[in-house]
Amino acid sequence: MSAAATSPAVGSFYLRRRSPTVSMPRFRMAVRSAAVSLTPLLTKLHNDSATPLPLLRHVAESMASDMRTGLAVDGGSDLKMILSYVDSLPSGNEEGLFYALDLGGTNFRVLRVQLGGKDERVIATEFDQVSIPPELMCGTSEELFDFIASGLAKFAQKEGNNFHLPTGTKREIGFTFSFPVKQTSIDSGILIKWTKGFSVSGTAGRDVVACLNEAMERKGLDMRVSALVNDAVGTLAGARYWDDDVMVAVILGTGTNACYVERVDAIPKLQGQVSSSGRTIINTEWGAYSNGLPLTEFDRDMDAASINPGEQIFEKTISGMYLGEIVRRVLVKMGEADALFGESVLEKLSTPFLLRTPDLCAMQQDASDDLQAVGSILYNVAGVESSLSARKIVVDVCDTIVKRGGRLVGAGIVGILQKMEEDSKGLIFGKRTVVAMDGGLYENYPQYRRYLQEAVTELLGTEISKNLVIEHSKDGSGIGAALLAAANSSYI
């Protein structure tokens, strides 16, 4: 697949046209009004999910406090504040052919890039994307990494004439691995635990680079991993390559994470380790944050039924993997308690994770008078018929959960920036500062983006927020990993 081809980001969702698998009932045309019938269940959902400014301030301040505690000592807070060992970001001088492998969700991506230094920068790129079979997400480490190495080998075999490997060198890879890892060097890291629905045996406590290297050897693939990063670190590196004002990167896709540029002297747990630049990138693993979040009974029930109960609470509140499931649980209860869908049987709607975040997004984009698209999704996906008033309630539920998620992300971003501002004594909010965003949730869900930006503006005020640029860095983690492979090449 060429770089110009349209392809969703790893760990992302994308919208597909659904072909109706059953005949649609005729919906009676009705004049749409904005009014929604408030049931006690809906009122309670609004109240429990509310994100007023004082709550957002608490989340931002608590996030900053947890960051400091996590930087002081390993295990000091929910936030792991993992050292990335990225001491120098790409400069633009990098040259040569480099690969990137991006594993962060239900797909993995492979990418190659030819770099031409300051004058030519990125000469050519190619990428491909492979879906991971669900059984491998809960299989063995060897099965998963063998599948990935096979995909990488097939991609390498299709290297075109635009790509040239210098004589006497081995192909080098930047490996984006977007799960909690205790980094031990720029090219090694121990898996702490799987997240985002993965539960692969035999990997926790092992060096994931060694797992990949062993799989590449088994497949006869002659490559070397020269940089191990997560998707947030890769996105920051990729965005910083083009814009020196990038200080933070946030991933919002299937899962979520954030990283930022930190001063080495502000990291007590470094214990004397030095950095040539005086700075490094810190991987917050902010999905584990949990302090003061507005949780509903549906969040708690979903968490209790998950493969990691009590963990990744922030991620379960804001990320693409879970938003649809929260809404589904609300609709099941409304269907049972309030007969929201009349006499419809709720058997299909009762299937966990049946409703996906792209479905919520499509329903929220429906501007028709009778909410025809909402009715179609409820019928084709969830197997229920709906009146116009029911469809309005469904859209309201989607909006309530998405608004909470977007505003909490905004508070998290402000928390990171506040921590940086306090340490730098005014060097963040007083100048242009860029937050690079990547992931399909951010890219494809306009209401989510709007709620995020509104929360940031409310928290910082109009004047300071003018200096803050939140911009989409599409597929930044892939190119960023390749750039970090180049910056840490064994041949320079």
C-alpha positions in Angstrom: 0.0 0.0 0.0 1.5 3.3 -1.0 1.8 6.2 1.5 -0.7 8.1 -0.4 -3.4 5.5 0.1 -6.0 6.2 2.8 -5.5 4.0 5.8 -6.7 4.3 9.4 -4.1 4.7 12.2 -3.1 1.8 14.3 -5.3 1.6 17.4 -7.9 3.7 15.6 -11.5 3.3 14.6 -12.8 4.3 11.2 -16.3 4.6 9.8 -17.5 2.1 7.3 -20.8 2.0 5.4 -22.8 -0.8 6.8 -24.7 -2.9 4.2 -28.1 -3.7 5.8 -28.2 -7.4 6.5 -31.9 -7.3 7.2 -34.7 -5.3 5.6 -35.3 -2.0 7.3 -38.7 -1.2 8.7 -40.4 2.0 7.4 -39.8 4.9 9.8 -42.6 7.4 9.9 -41.4 10.8 9.1 -41.7 13.2 12.0 -40.7 16.8 12.7 -37.6 16.8 14.9 -37.5 18.9 17.9 -34.5 19.3 20.3 -36.5 18.2 23.3 -35.6 14.9 24.9 -37.9 13.1 27.4 -35.9 13.1 30.6 -36.4 9.8 32.5 -35.0 9.3 36.0 -32.3 7.0 34.4 -31.2 9.7 31.9 -31.2 12.4 34.6 -29.0 10.3 36.8 -26.7 9.6 33.9 -26.3 13.3 33.3 -25.5 14.0 36.9 -23.1 11.1 37.4 -21.2 11.9 34.2 -21.1 15.7 34.7 -17.7 17.5 34.2 -18.2 21.0 35.7 -15.2 23.3 35.8 -14.3 22.5 39.5 -14.2 18.8 38.7 -11.9 19.4 35.7 -9.6 21.6 37.8 -9.4 18.8 40.4 -8.5 16.3 37.6 -5.8 18.6 36.2 -4.2 19.4 39.5 -4.4 15.7 40.6 -2.8 14.6 37.3 0.1 17.1 37.8 0.5 15.9 41.4 0.5 12.2 40.4 3.1 13.0 37.7 5.4 14.4 40.4 5.0 11.4 42.7 5.6 9.0 39.8 8.8 10.9 38.8 10.0 10.7 42.4 9.9 7.0 42.8 8.8 4.0 40.8 5.4 2.9 41.9 4.7 6.2 43.7 1.4 6.9 41.9 -1.1 5.5 39.4 1.0 7.1 36.7 4.1 5.0 36.0 6.0 8.0 34.5 8.3 5.6 32.5 11.7 6.8 31.2 11.8 6.5 27.4 15.6 6.8 27.1 15.0 9.2 24.2 17.6 11.8 25.1 17.8 13.5 21.7 14.9 14.0 19.3 15.2 13.8 15.5 17.2 16.8 14.2 16.4 16.6 10.5 19.9 15.5 9.6 19.0 11.8 9.5 19.7 10.0 6.3 19.1 6.4 5.0 16.5 3.7 4.9 14.6 2.9 8.1 11.6 0.7 9.1 9.0 1.1 11.7 6.7 -1.5 13.2 3.7 -0.2 15.2 1.8 -2.5 17.5 -0.8 -0.7 19.6 -4.2 -2.0 19.0 -6.3 -4.4 16.9 -4.0 -3.8 13.9 -0.3 -3.5 13.4 1.4 -1.3 10.9 4.7 -1.5 9.0 6.3 1.4 7.4 9.6 2.3 5.6 11.0 5.7 5.0 13.9 7.0 3.0 15.4 10.0 4.7 17.5 12.6 2.9 18.8 14.9 5.6 18.1 18.6 6.1 17.6 19.4 2.4 15.4 16.5 1.3 13.9 15.4 4.6 11.4 12.5 3.9 12.1 11.3 0.3 9.7 8.4 0.2 7.5 6.4 2.5 5.4 3.2 2.1 3.3 1.4 4.7 0.9 -1.5 5.1 -1.6 -2.5 7.8 -2.5 -6.0 9.1 -5.4 -6.9 11.3 -4.5 -9.1 14.3 -6.8 -12.2 14.5 -8.8 -12.0 17.8 -7.5 -15.4 18.9 -3.9 -14.1 18.8 -4.8 -11.3 21.2 -5.3 -13.9 23.9 -2.8 -16.5 22.6 0.8 -17.1 23.3 3.7 -14.7 23.0 5.4 -16.8 20.3 2.2 -17.0 18.2 1.7 -13.2 18.3 5.3 -12.3 17.5 5.6 -14.9 14.8 2.5 -13.5 13.1 4.0 -9.9 13.3 7.4 -11.0 12.0 5.7 -12.8 9.1 3.9 -9.6 8.2 7.1 -7.6 8.5 8.9 -10.1 6.2 6.2 -9.9 3.5 6.4 -6.1 3.6 10.2 -6.0 3.4 10.1 -8.2 0.3 8.1 -5.5 -1.5 10.7 -2.8 -1.1 10.5 -0.5 -4.2 13.2 1.3 -6.2 12.8 4.5 -4.2 14.4 2.8 -1.2 18.2 2.2 -0.9 20.0 0.5 1.9 23.7 1.6 2.2 26.2 -1.2 1.5 27.3 -3.1 4.5 24.4 -2.1 6.8 21.5 -4.0 8.2 17.9 -2.8 8.0 17.0 -1.0 11.3 13.6 -0.8 12.9 11.9 1.6 15.3 9.5 -0.6 17.2 6.4 1.2 18.5 5.0 -1.0 21.3 2.0 0.8 22.9 1.6 -1.2 26.1 3.1 -0.5 29.5 6.8 -1.3 29.4 9.6 -0.7 31.8 12.2 0.7 29.5 15.7 -0.4 30.3 17.5 1.2 27.3 16.6 2.9 24.0 16.3 -0.6 22.4 15.0 -2.8 25.3 12.0 -2.9 27.6 10.2 -5.3 29.9 6.5 -5.7 29.4 4.6 -4.7 32.6 1.2 -5.9 31.5 -1.1 -6.1 28.5 -3.9 -3.6 28.1 -6.5 -2.7 25.4 -8.1 -6.2 25.4 -4.8 -8.1 24.9 -4.1 -11.0 27.3 -1.1 -12.8 25.7 0.6 -15.4 27.8 4.4 -15.7 28.2 5.3 -12.1 27.5 4.9 -10.2 30.9 8.2 -9.8 32.5 10.1 -10.3 29.2 12.0 -7.9 27.0 9.6 -7.3 24.1 12.5 -6.5 21.7 13.9 -9.9 22.4 10.5 -11.5 21.7 10.5 -9.7 18.3 14.1 -10.5 17.5 13.6 -14.2 18.2 10.5 -14.2 16.0 12.4 -12.5 13.2 15.2 -15.1 13.5 12.6 -17.9 13.3 11.3 -16.2 10.1 14.8 -15.7 8.6 14.4 -11.9 8.7 17.7 -10.0 9.0 16.7 -6.8 10.8 17.7 -5.0 14.0 15.6 -3.0 16.4 17.4 0.2 17.2 14.7 2.0 19.1 11.8 0.8 21.2 9.1 3.5 21.8 5.4 3.7 22.5 3.0 5.4 20.1 2.9 8.6 22.2 6.7 8.9 22.1 6.7 8.1 18.4 4.1 10.7 17.7 6.0 13.4 19.7 9.2 12.6 17.8 7.4 12.6 14.4 5.7 15.9 15.1 8.8 17.5 16.6 10.7 16.7 13.4 8.7 19.3 11.7 7.9 21.7 14.6 10.2 22.5 17.5 7.4 23.8 19.6 5.9 20.3 20.1 6.1 19.5 23.8 3.3 16.9 24.4 1.8 14.1 22.5 -1.5 12.4 23.2 -2.9 9.2 21.6 -6.7 8.8 21.5 -7.6 5.7 19.6 -8.5 2.2 20.8 -6.5 3.0 23.9 -4.9 6.2 25.1 -1.6 7.6 26.4 0.3 10.8 26.7 4.0 11.7 26.9 5.9 15.0 27.2 9.4 16.5 27.2 10.8 16.7 30.7 13.9 18.2 32.2 16.2 15.6 33.6 16.8 17.6 36.8 13.0 17.3 37.5 13.2 13.5 37.6 14.4 12.4 41.1 14.2 8.7 40.3 16.9 9.1 37.6 19.5 8.9 40.4 22.4 10.5 38.7 21.8 9.3 35.1 22.8 11.9 32.6 21.3 13.0 29.3 23.3 14.8 26.7 20.5 17.3 26.0 19.4 17.7 29.6 15.9 16.6 28.6 14.1 13.3 27.9 10.7 12.1 27.0 8.5 10.8 29.8 5.8 8.2 29.0 3.1 8.9 31.5 0.9 5.8 30.9 -2.0 8.1 31.9 -4.6 5.5 31.1 -4.0 4.2 34.7 -5.0 7.6 36.3 -8.1 7.2 38.6 -8.4 10.2 41.0 -11.7 12.0 41.2 -13.2 10.7 37.9 -17.0 11.0 37.5 -18.0 7.3 37.2 -21.4 5.9 36.7 -22.8 2.5 37.6 -22.2 1.5 34.0 -18.5 2.3 34.2 -18.2 0.2 37.4 -20.1 -2.7 35.9 -18.0 -2.7 32.7 -14.8 -2.5 34.8 -15.9 -5.4 37.0 -16.5 -7.5 33.9 -13.2 -6.5 32.2 -10.0 -8.6 32.0 -8.3 -6.0 34.2 -10.8 -4.9 36.9 -9.7 -1.9 38.9 -7.1 -0.9 36.4 -6.8 1.6 33.5 -9.8 3.6 34.8 -9.0 6.8 32.9 -8.6 4.8 29.7 -11.9 3.0 30.2 -13.6 6.4 30.6 -12.1 8.2 27.6 -10.8 5.8 24.9 -12.4 4.4 21.7 -12.4 0.8 22.9 -14.9 1.5 25.7 -17.2 4.4 24.8 -19.5 2.2 22.7 -19.7 -0.4 25.5 -20.6 2.2 28.1 -23.4 3.5 25.9 -24.6 -0.1 25.2 -24.9 -0.9 28.9 -26.9 2.3 29.4 -29.3 1.4 26.6 -29.8 -2.1 27.9 -30.9 -0.8 31.2 -33.1 1.8 29.6 -34.6 -0.9 27.4 -35.4 -3.0 30.5 -36.4 -0.4 33.0 -38.0 2.2 30.7 -39.1 0.1 27.8 -37.1 2.5 25.6 -37.4 0.2 22.6 -41.0 -0.9 23.1 -41.5 -4.6 22.7 -38.1 -5.2 21.0 -36.2 -8.1 22.2 -32.9 -7.0 23.8 -31.0 -10.2 23.1 -28.7 -8.8 20.5 -28.2 -5.5 22.3 -27.1 -7.5 25.4 -24.0 -8.7 23.6 -20.9 -7.1 25.2 -19.0 -4.6 22.9 -21.6 -5.0 20.2 -21.9 -1.2 19.9 -18.7 0.4 18.8 -17.5 3.9 19.0 -17.9 4.5 15.2 -21.6 3.7 15.7 -21.8 6.4 18.3 -20.1 8.8 16.0 -22.4 8.0 13.1 -25.4 8.5 15.3 -24.2 11.9 16.5 -23.6 13.0 12.9 -27.3 12.3 12.0 -28.9 15.7 11.2 -32.1 14.3 9.7 -35.5 15.3 11.1 -36.4 11.7 12.0 -32.9 10.5 12.9 -33.0 7.9 10.2 -29.3 6.9 10.6 -29.8 6.5 14.3 -32.8 4.2 13.7 -30.9 2.2 11.1 -27.9 1.6 13.4 -30.2 0.6 16.3 -32.0 -1.8 14.0 -29.1 -3.3 12.0 -26.5 -3.4 14.8 -28.5 -3.7 18.0 -31.6 -5.5 16.6 -34.1 -3.0 18.2 -36.8 -0.9 16.7 -37.1 2.7 17.9 -39.4 5.6 18.0 -38.2 9.2 17.3 -38.3 10.0 21.0 -36.2 6.8 21.7 -33.7 7.8 19.1 -33.3 11.3 20.7 -32.6 9.7 24.0 -30.0 7.4 22.4 -28.2 10.4 20.8 -28.4 12.2 24.2 -26.7 9.1 25.9 -24.0 9.1 23.2 -23.4 12.8 23.7 -23.3 12.5 27.5 -20.6 9.8 27.5 -18.6 11.4 24.7 -18.7 14.8 26.3 -17.4 13.4 29.6 -14.6 11.7 27.7 -13.5 14.7 25.7 -13.6 17.1 28.6 -11.6 14.7 30.9 -8.9 14.4 28.2 -8.8 18.2 28.1 -8.3 18.3 31.8 -5.5 15.7 31.5 -3.7 17.8 28.9 -3.9 20.9 31.1 -2.6 18.9 34.1 0.6 17.9 32.1 1.1 21.5 30.9 0.6 22.9 34.4 3.3 20.6 35.8 5.6 21.7 33.0 4.7 25.4 33.6 5.4 25.2 37.3 8.8 23.6 36.8 9.9 26.0 34.0 8.6 29.1 35.8 6.5 30.4 32.9 8.2 29.0 29.8 5.1 27.0 28.7 2.1 29.2 28.8 4.0 32.3 27.8 4.8 31.1 24.3 3.5 28.9 21.5 3.3 25.3 22.7 2.0 22.4 20.6 0.2 19.3 21.7 0.4 16.6 18.9 -2.7 14.4 18.8 -3.0 11.0 17.0 -5.5 8.1 16.9 -8.7 7.5 15.2 -11.0 8.6 18.0 -9.5 12.1 17.9 -9.3 12.1 14.1 -12.8 10.9 13.3 -15.0 12.2 16.1 -15.7 15.9 15.7 -17.9 16.3 18.9 -15.1 14.6 20.9 -12.5 17.1 19.6 -14.8 20.0 20.3 -15.5 19.0 23.9 -11.7 18.5 24.5 -10.9 21.9 23.2 -13.7 23.6 25.1 -12.4 22.1 28.4 -8.9 23.3 27.7 -10.1 26.8 27.0 -12.3 26.8 30.1 -9.4 25.7 32.3 -6.7 28.0 30.9 -8.7 31.0 29.9 -9.0 32.6 26.5 -5.7 34.5 26.5 -3.4 31.6 27.6 -5.2 29.1 25.5 -4.4 31.2 22.4 -0.7 30.1 22.8 -1.7 26.4 23.0 -2.0 24.6 19.6 -3.7 21.2 19.7 -3.0 19.7 16.3 -3.6 16.4 14.6 -0.4 14.5 13.7 -1.8 11.7 11.5 0.1 8.4 11.8 2.9 10.4 13.5 3.9 7.4 15.7 5.0 5.3 12.7 7.3 8.0 11.1 8.4 9.0 14.5 9.6 5.5 15.4 11.5 5.3 12.1 13.1 8.7 12.9 14.1 7.5 16.3 15.6 4.4 14.7 17.6 6.7 12.5 18.6 8.9 15.4 19.8 5.9 17.4 21.3 3.9 14.5 24.3 1.8 15.2 25.9 3.2 12.0 26.2 6.8 13.2 
